[in-house]
Amino acid sequence: MPSPIVHRRDVEKRAGIFTLWERRRHSKEVHWAIECVAEATGVFFYVFYGLGSQVAWAFQNNTGQAGLASILQIGLAYCFGIVFALVVCASTSGGHFNPAVTITMVILKGFPKRKALRYIVAQILGGYIACLVIYAQWKDFLDLAEGALMAKGPAVYDATMFTPNGVAGAFANFKLEQQSMGRAFMNEFFNCLMIGMIIWAALDPTNILIPPALSPLIIAFAYAAAIWGYSVPSISLNAARDLGGRLAALTIWGMKASGDGFSAISSLVNIPATLLAAIFYEIFFTDSDRVVDASHVEYIRVHANHARLGHESGMQVPVTQNPSTNASTGSMEKGTEVLYEHAPVANSQV
C-alpha cells in the first residue's frame, strides 16, 4: 500500500489572501507566467552569486587589490547559486534554468514547444536582470577599475576592457587574444557535453547513487568543476547566463561589448553539446528494465499528485510503473525535469 497523500492545506492553514491567489495562480491564464517567473528567478540566483565573484575578480585584476576573489571562489559561488536556484524554484517550474536543457527536453521528452519558448525568454531575462543588479551594486568600484584602465592609456584600455580580464569581461564572455576559435569551440563543447551527461544521470530515476535530494549538488558541482578547470580559456556553459550578460554589457557599454565570432560559440555551442550528451546517455546508460529507486518513486508521486485535478477532487493520482512521457500539452502540466506529470496514468501503483 502506498503512503497516503498529504497536501500542505491538510496540515497548514494559510491566510485567505494567499488561498484566493493560489486559486487564481493555477488558472490557465496565470499558471504559465508563474512557471516563467520561477525560471527567471532560478537563473537570477545562479548569475547573482556567480557573477558577483567574477566582478570581484575583474576589480582586483584591474586595480591591483589582491585577495578579493579566485577561480576557486568563483566556481563555488556558481555552485551555490545553482543549488539555491534548484531548491527554491525547481518545484514550481521543473528547474531547467538553461535554454540548452529546455531544448533537449523538447526534443527527447516531449516538453511543450510553446512553453519552451516562454522558458527560454524568461531564462535570458533572469540573467539580464541579475547582471544589471550586480552592476548597480558594484558600480562605484567598477568605475574605479575602469578608470584605472583608462589611466594606463587607450591602447591598454582597448586591449583589456573587452577581454576575460577586463571589467566588461565579467559580464559578457570574450575570447583571449592568444586562443584560437577552434580551441574555444572545443573548450565550450566538451565542458557542456560532460555537464549534460551529469544532468541526465542526475535525472535518471533508476540511478540509485543519485537520489532526488542529492541531484542539485551533483549538477552544481559539475558546473563548478568545469569552471575550476577551464574558465581561464573562458567558458559560458549556459546560454541564459551568456546572452543575459551580453545584453547587459551592450546596455552598459554599447556595441563595443558585442564581441566577435566567439559570441556565437559561447552562447550557442552548449545547446548541441547538451543534446548530444542526453542522446549518448539514452543510448548507452538508460535501461527501462532497471528498477526505480524508492526515493525516486516518492519524488515521482509528489509531482504527479500536484495536479490540480487531484487537489479539487481529493483523489490520489496514481503513478505508473513505467513513467514514460507522452505529448500531452494540457495547460496545467508542470515543467518537471523528467516530465512525470505527462506520464500516462495506470491503475496499478508503484
C-alpha positions as CSV (number, residue, x, y, z in Angstrom):
1,M,0.0,0.0,0.0
2,P,1.4,3.4,-0.9
3,S,1.7,6.1,1.8
4,P,-1.3,8.5,1.9
5,I,-1.0,11.7,0.0
6,V,-0.9,14.8,2.3
7,H,-1.2,18.2,0.8
8,R,0.1,21.3,2.5
9,R,-3.5,22.5,3.0
10,D,-4.1,19.4,5.2
11,V,-1.5,20.4,7.8
12,E,-1.3,24.2,7.5
13,K,-4.0,26.9,7.2
14,R,-2.9,29.8,5.0
15,A,-4.3,33.4,5.1
16,G,-7.3,33.9,2.9
17,I,-5.5,36.2,0.5
18,F,-2.9,33.5,-0.3
19,T,-5.7,30.9,-0.8
20,L,-7.5,33.2,-3.2
21,W,-4.2,33.8,-5.1
22,E,-3.5,30.1,-5.3
23,R,-6.8,29.5,-7.0
24,R,-6.0,32.3,-9.5
25,R,-2.5,31.2,-9.9
26,H,-3.5,27.7,-11.1
27,S,-5.7,29.1,-13.8
28,K,-4.7,28.7,-17.4
29,E,-4.2,32.5,-17.9
30,V,-1.8,32.8,-15.0
31,H,-0.1,29.5,-14.3
32,W,2.3,29.7,-17.3
33,A,3.6,33.1,-16.0
34,I,4.3,31.7,-12.6
35,E,6.5,29.0,-14.1
36,C,8.3,31.6,-16.2
37,V,8.9,33.7,-13.0
38,A,10.4,30.6,-11.4
39,E,12.7,30.0,-14.4
40,A,13.8,33.7,-14.4
41,T,14.3,33.7,-10.6
42,G,16.4,30.5,-10.8
43,V,18.8,32.0,-13.4
44,F,18.9,35.1,-11.3
45,F,20.1,33.0,-8.3
46,Y,22.7,31.3,-10.5
47,V,24.1,34.5,-12.0
48,F,23.7,36.8,-8.9
49,Y,26.1,34.7,-6.8
50,G,28.5,33.5,-9.5
51,L,28.9,36.8,-11.4
52,G,29.3,38.6,-8.1
53,S,32.6,36.8,-7.6
54,Q,33.6,37.3,-11.2
55,V,33.1,41.1,-10.8
56,A,35.3,41.0,-7.7
57,W,37.9,39.1,-9.8
58,A,37.7,41.8,-12.5
59,F,38.0,44.6,-9.9
60,Q,41.1,43.1,-8.3
61,N,42.8,42.4,-11.7
62,N,42.4,46.0,-12.8
63,T,43.1,47.8,-9.6
64,G,45.8,45.6,-8.1
65,Q,43.9,44.9,-4.9
66,A,44.6,41.2,-4.4
67,G,42.7,38.7,-2.3
68,L,39.2,39.6,-3.3
69,A,38.4,36.6,-5.5
70,S,39.8,33.4,-7.0
71,I,38.9,30.8,-9.5
72,L,38.0,28.5,-6.6
73,Q,35.7,31.1,-5.1
74,I,34.0,31.8,-8.5
75,G,33.4,28.1,-9.0
76,L,31.9,27.7,-5.5
77,A,29.8,30.8,-6.0
78,Y,28.2,29.5,-9.2
79,C,27.9,26.1,-7.5
80,F,25.9,27.6,-4.5
81,G,23.9,29.7,-6.9
82,I,22.7,26.6,-8.8
83,V,21.9,24.8,-5.6
84,F,19.8,27.8,-4.4
85,A,18.1,28.1,-7.7
86,L,17.1,24.4,-7.7
87,V,15.9,24.2,-4.1
88,V,13.9,27.4,-4.3
89,C,12.4,27.3,-7.9
90,A,12.6,23.8,-9.3
91,S,9.4,22.6,-7.6
92,T,7.5,25.3,-9.5
93,S,9.0,25.2,-13.0
94,G,11.0,22.0,-13.1
95,G,14.3,23.8,-12.8
96,H,15.6,24.0,-16.4
97,F,17.4,27.4,-15.9
98,N,19.2,26.8,-19.2
99,P,17.9,27.0,-22.8
100,A,20.0,24.0,-23.7
101,V,18.2,21.9,-21.1
102,T,14.8,23.2,-22.3
103,I,15.5,22.5,-25.9
104,T,16.8,19.0,-25.1
105,M,13.6,18.3,-23.1
106,V,11.6,19.4,-26.2
107,I,13.4,17.0,-28.5
108,L,13.8,14.0,-26.2
109,K,11.0,14.3,-23.6
110,G,8.1,15.9,-25.4
111,F,8.2,19.2,-23.5
112,P,5.7,21.6,-25.0
113,K,7.2,23.9,-27.6
114,R,5.2,26.9,-26.7
115,K,6.2,26.6,-23.0
116,A,9.8,26.0,-24.0
117,L,9.9,29.3,-25.9
118,R,8.5,31.1,-22.8
119,Y,11.0,29.4,-20.6
120,I,13.9,30.5,-22.8
121,V,12.8,34.1,-22.8
122,A,12.4,34.0,-19.0
123,Q,15.8,32.4,-18.5
124,I,17.6,35.1,-20.6
125,L,15.6,37.8,-18.8
126,G,16.6,36.5,-15.4
127,G,20.3,36.6,-16.4
128,Y,19.9,40.1,-17.8
129,I,18.2,41.5,-14.7
130,A,20.8,39.8,-12.4
131,C,23.7,41.4,-14.4
132,L,22.1,44.9,-14.2
133,V,21.5,44.5,-10.4
134,I,25.1,43.4,-9.9
135,Y,26.5,46.3,-12.0
136,A,24.4,48.7,-9.9
137,Q,25.7,47.2,-6.6
138,W,29.4,47.3,-7.8
139,K,29.2,50.5,-9.9
140,D,31.4,52.7,-7.7
141,F,34.1,50.1,-7.7
142,L,33.7,49.2,-11.3
143,D,34.1,52.9,-12.2
144,L,37.4,52.9,-10.3
145,A,38.6,49.8,-12.1
146,E,37.6,51.2,-15.5
147,G,39.3,54.5,-14.6
148,A,42.5,52.6,-13.7
149,L,42.5,51.0,-17.1
150,M,41.9,54.4,-18.8
151,A,44.8,55.9,-16.8
152,K,47.1,53.3,-18.5
153,G,46.3,54.7,-21.9
154,P,43.8,54.0,-24.7
155,A,45.9,51.1,-26.0
156,V,45.8,49.2,-22.7
157,Y,42.1,50.0,-22.2
158,D,41.1,48.7,-25.6
159,A,43.3,45.6,-25.2
160,T,41.9,44.7,-21.8
161,M,38.4,46.1,-21.3
162,F,36.6,43.7,-23.6
163,T,38.5,40.5,-22.7
164,P,38.1,38.0,-19.9
165,N,40.4,40.2,-17.8
166,G,38.5,43.4,-18.3
167,V,35.6,44.8,-16.4
168,A,33.1,44.1,-19.3
169,G,34.6,40.6,-19.4
170,A,32.9,39.8,-16.1
171,F,29.5,40.3,-17.7
172,A,29.9,39.1,-21.3
173,N,32.3,36.3,-22.4
174,F,35.2,37.3,-24.6
175,K,38.0,35.2,-26.1
176,L,41.6,35.7,-25.1
177,E,43.7,37.0,-27.9
178,Q,46.0,34.0,-28.0
179,Q,43.2,31.5,-28.1
180,S,42.1,30.1,-31.5
181,M,38.4,29.9,-32.4
182,G,38.7,26.1,-32.9
183,R,40.0,25.6,-29.4
184,A,37.5,28.0,-27.9
185,F,34.8,25.8,-29.5
186,M,36.4,22.6,-28.2
187,N,36.6,24.1,-24.7
188,E,33.0,25.0,-24.6
189,F,31.7,21.9,-26.4
190,F,33.4,19.3,-24.2
191,N,32.6,21.0,-20.9
192,C,28.9,21.3,-21.9
193,L,29.0,17.7,-23.1
194,M,30.2,16.4,-19.7
195,I,27.8,18.6,-17.8
196,G,24.9,17.4,-20.0
197,M,25.7,13.8,-19.2
198,I,25.8,14.5,-15.5
199,I,22.5,16.3,-15.6
200,W,20.9,13.4,-17.4
201,A,22.4,11.0,-14.9
202,A,21.0,13.1,-12.1
203,L,17.5,12.9,-13.6
204,D,17.6,9.2,-14.2
205,P,15.1,7.6,-11.7
206,T,17.0,4.3,-11.8
207,N,20.3,5.9,-10.7
208,I,20.4,4.7,-7.1
209,L,23.6,6.7,-6.4
210,I,21.9,10.0,-7.1
211,P,18.7,10.3,-5.0
212,P,16.5,13.4,-5.9
213,A,17.6,15.3,-2.9
214,L,21.3,15.0,-4.0
215,S,20.7,16.0,-7.6
216,P,21.1,19.7,-7.0
217,L,24.5,19.2,-5.5
218,I,25.7,16.8,-8.2
219,I,24.6,19.2,-11.0
220,A,26.1,22.2,-9.2
221,F,29.4,20.6,-8.7
222,A,29.5,19.6,-12.4
223,Y,29.4,23.3,-13.2
224,A,31.9,24.2,-10.5
225,A,34.4,21.6,-11.8
226,A,34.2,23.0,-15.3
227,I,34.9,26.5,-14.0
228,W,37.8,25.4,-11.9
229,G,39.5,23.5,-14.8
230,Y,38.5,25.5,-17.9
231,S,37.4,29.1,-17.1
232,V,40.8,30.6,-17.9
233,P,40.2,30.0,-21.6
234,S,36.7,31.4,-21.0
235,I,33.6,29.2,-20.9
236,S,29.9,30.1,-20.8
237,L,28.1,26.7,-20.0
238,N,24.7,28.4,-20.1
239,A,23.1,30.4,-22.9
240,A,20.9,32.2,-20.5
241,R,23.9,33.4,-18.5
242,D,25.8,34.3,-21.7
243,L,23.0,36.1,-23.6
244,G,21.7,37.8,-20.4
245,G,25.3,39.0,-19.7
246,R,25.9,40.0,-23.3
247,L,22.7,42.1,-23.4
248,A,23.6,43.7,-20.1
249,A,27.1,44.6,-21.4
250,L,25.6,46.1,-24.5
251,T,23.2,48.1,-22.4
252,I,26.1,49.4,-20.3
253,W,29.0,49.8,-22.8
254,G,27.3,49.8,-26.1
255,M,28.3,47.9,-29.3
256,K,31.9,47.6,-28.2
257,A,30.7,44.8,-26.0
258,S,29.2,42.8,-28.9
259,G,32.3,40.7,-29.3
260,D,33.2,38.7,-32.4
261,G,32.6,35.2,-33.6
262,F,33.3,33.9,-30.2
263,S,29.9,35.3,-29.0
264,A,28.1,32.6,-31.1
265,I,30.3,29.9,-29.6
266,S,29.8,30.9,-26.0
267,S,26.0,31.3,-26.4
268,L,25.0,28.5,-28.8
269,V,27.5,25.6,-28.5
270,N,26.1,24.4,-25.2
271,I,22.8,23.6,-27.0
272,P,24.0,20.9,-29.4
273,A,26.5,19.7,-26.8
274,T,23.8,19.1,-24.2
275,L,21.5,17.4,-26.7
276,L,24.3,15.1,-27.8
277,A,25.1,14.3,-24.1
278,A,21.5,13.4,-23.5
279,I,21.3,11.2,-26.6
280,F,24.6,9.5,-25.6
281,Y,23.2,8.8,-22.1
282,E,19.9,7.5,-23.5
283,I,21.7,5.1,-25.9
284,F,24.3,3.7,-23.6
285,F,23.2,4.2,-20.0
286,T,19.4,4.3,-19.9
287,D,17.8,0.9,-19.2
288,S,14.0,0.6,-19.0
289,D,14.3,-2.7,-17.1
290,R,16.3,-1.2,-14.3
291,V,14.3,-0.8,-11.0
292,V,13.3,2.7,-10.0
293,D,14.7,3.5,-6.6
294,A,12.2,4.2,-3.7
295,S,13.4,7.8,-3.3
296,H,12.7,8.5,-6.9
297,V,9.2,6.8,-6.6
298,E,8.4,9.2,-3.9
299,Y,9.7,12.1,-5.9
300,I,7.5,11.0,-8.9
301,R,4.5,10.6,-6.7
302,V,4.8,14.0,-5.1
303,H,5.0,15.7,-8.6
304,A,2.2,13.6,-10.0
305,N,-0.2,14.4,-7.2
306,H,0.4,18.1,-7.5
307,A,-2.0,18.0,-10.5
308,R,-4.9,20.5,-9.9
309,L,-7.4,17.7,-10.6
310,G,-6.1,15.8,-7.6
311,H,-6.4,18.9,-5.5
312,E,-10.0,19.6,-6.4
313,S,-11.3,16.0,-6.3
314,G,-9.5,14.9,-3.2
315,M,-8.4,11.8,-5.0
316,Q,-4.9,10.4,-5.2
317,V,-3.4,10.5,-8.6
318,P,-1.7,7.1,-9.2
319,V,1.8,6.8,-10.7
320,T,2.5,4.5,-13.5
321,Q,5.2,1.8,-13.1
322,N,6.7,3.0,-16.4
323,P,6.9,6.8,-16.2
324,S,7.5,7.3,-19.9
325,T,6.4,10.6,-21.3
326,N,3.8,11.5,-23.9
327,A,3.0,14.6,-25.9
328,S,0.3,15.9,-23.5
329,T,0.2,19.6,-23.5
330,G,-2.6,20.4,-21.0
331,S,-2.4,23.9,-19.6
332,M,-1.9,22.6,-16.0
333,E,1.1,20.4,-16.7
334,K,4.2,21.3,-14.7
335,G,7.6,21.6,-16.3
336,T,9.3,19.0,-14.2
337,E,12.8,17.9,-15.2
338,V,11.6,14.5,-16.4
339,L,8.0,15.4,-17.1
340,Y,6.5,12.8,-14.9
341,E,3.2,14.7,-15.0
342,H,3.0,13.9,-18.7
343,A,3.1,10.2,-17.9
344,P,0.1,8.0,-18.7
345,V,-1.8,7.1,-15.5
346,A,-2.0,3.4,-14.8
347,N,-4.4,1.7,-12.4
348,S,-1.6,-0.1,-10.6
349,Q,0.5,1.8,-8.1
350,V,4.3,1.6,-7.7
